[in-house]
Amino acid sequence: MPRRPRDPSPESSVKTLPDRLADELIARIFTGELRPNERLPPERALAEELGVDRTSLRVALRQLSRMKVLQATQGSGITVLDYRRHAGLDFLAAVLEIPGLELGGAFLLEALDQWNHTMPRFVAAALARATPAQLGEIDALLEAQLKVLDAAPKSKLAAALDRVAELEMQLQDHMVDVLGDVTLRLAANSTRGIRHELSRLQLDLVDARAQCAAQRLMFQGALTSPLAPELLQQAHAAYLNAHHEALRAHIATLPQRPYRTTSWTRDVA
């Protein structure tokens, strides 16, 4: 079973009953328990099945309608839409925050491939635009990762790797800030959970210090001997492909379809 570390950056909060109902329905849609074009039971029957009041259920259903994964039609009830065709980043962000929902190997591999495809262009653009002060902040984050690992005893390695993954997110977020693209920022916010999960899982599978040192060396090389953007992209792509071999192999061993490790309960312990 994969380790699902939660992204520690967002402020945690207790979810309301409508929020947890929305999570339940989103999980059913994402795992395929509710399929495209399937009609939900009538509101009264669905509320009874879930053991909730109809007002809370209506609030949850409206959330999913706004995400464009449910469609209410007068006289026909509520139909499940294909999230692959209709949903957006708000649906993805919601999926990533549902406790007990495992994403499945196929989804993780797609996310990793997308990461490896987009990150080299993203990094090249950020380094080309960054000011000297911003470049200094990038190197400081890379150095901080190494310091965390060097200072950590073996008994505290897991906590150190958690911190390194957090610093990796800060590094990526800082480069997004350098680019100043609002659309990219919103996409980065929505995908932060999956990026953090893959980064943390990766650190469990490799020599973390060697990886962090290689990453810093790559960045320092790009800063001291600037390459043409296309050459920098090629160098970064080669780095990612080489360092993600173990992660790719691990993902291949996981159940490929998403699944849940918990079942719906109305009450929170």
C-alpha positions, -999 to +999 in steps of 0.1 A: +000+000+000+015+034-009+023+059+017+001+089+013+017+119+031-006+149+033+008+181+020+015+200+052+012+235+038-026+242+039-042+251+071-061+220+084-097+224+094-126+202+105-149+195+076-186+201+078-211+173+071-218+187+036-181+188+029-177+152+039-207+142+019-191+159-011-159+140-005-179+107-004-196+114-037-163+126-053-146+094-041-173+073-056-171+091-089-133+090-090-131+053-082-158+044-107-184+034-081-205+060-097-201+059-135-207+085-162-244+088-172-255+069-141-284+085-123-282+091-086-311+078-064-338+103-056-327+128-030-348+113-002-335+078-009-298+089-011-301+109+021-315+078+039-287+056+024-261+080+038-279+086+070-280+124+066-305+152+064-316+164+029-304+199+035-268+188+040-271+165+010-283+194-012-254+215-002-230+187-012-248+181-045-245+218-054-207+216-047-204+187-072-226+205-097-203+235-096-174+211-103-193+198-133-193+162-123-231+161-116-259+175-137-294+181-125-321+180-152-357+189-145-378+157-146-348+134-150-330+137-116-292+140-112-268+124-136-231+117-132-209+134-157-176+121-170-151+140-149-124+134-175-143+155-200-160+181-178-142+186-145-114+210-137-087+217-112-112+222-084-122+185-088-085+174-088-077+195-057-107+179-039-097+144-049-062+149-035-076+160-001-099+131+006-086+109+034-084+072+026-086+076-011-057+060-029-051+074-063-039+042-080-007+035-100-021+046-134-030+081-121+004+085-103+023+074-134+003+099-155+011+126-130+048+117-130+050+117-168+033+151-168+058+164-142+088+152-162+074+167-194+065+202-180+092+208-153+122+212-176+105+240-196+091+256-164+126+256-147+143+269-178+119+298-180+121+306-143+159+306-143+160+329-173+137+354-157+149+353-121+167+383-105+200+377-087+182+378-054+156+352-066+184+330-078+200+333-044+168+322-028+166+292-051+201+281-041+194+287-004+165+262-006+187+237-024+213+241+003+187+238+031+177+204+018+213+192+022+217+207+056+185+190+069+198+156+057+233+161+070+220+171+105+195+142+108+203+111+128+190+078+114+163+077+140+149+110+126+154+102+089+116+101+082+111+135+097+141+148+077+127+135+045+093+151+053+111+184+057+131+179+024+098+173+006+084+205+021+115+224+009+110+209-026+075+223-027+089+257-016+114+256-044+088+248-070+065+275-056+093+301-056+099+294-093+062+298-100+064+332-082+093+342-104+073+336-135+044+356-122+018+337-142-016+337-124-029+307-144+003+287-136-001+297-099-036+284-098-026+252-115+003+248-091-019+254-061-043+226-073-016+201-080+005+207-049-008+177-032+002+152-059+035+169-064+042+167-027+032+130-026+054+120-055+084+140-041+080+124-007+076+089-021+106+094-043+128+103-013+119+069+003+132+050-027+166+066-034+197+080-017+180+113-008+212+132-001+227+121-034+196+132-052+195+166-035+232+171-042+228+162-079+199+186-081+218+215-066+248+207-088+225+208-119+211+242-108+244+257-100+258+246-133+229+263-151+235+295-131+273+297-135+274+286-171+241+296-186+228+273-213+204+280-241+169+273-229+165+242-251+198+227-238+188+234-202+155+217-208+173+187-222+197+185-192+169+188-167+148+162-185+177+138-184+181+144-147+144+138-140+143+106-161+174+092-144+163+100-108+127+088-113+135+053-124+130+038-090+098+057-085+085+046-118+093+010-109+076+013-076+044+028-090+042-001-114+038-025-084+008-006-070-029-013-077-035+006-109-070+017-103-080+041-075-095+026-044-106+036-009-092+023+024-121+037+044-159+036+041-185+063+046-196+070+081-218+099+090-201+106+124-165+117+129-147+099+156 
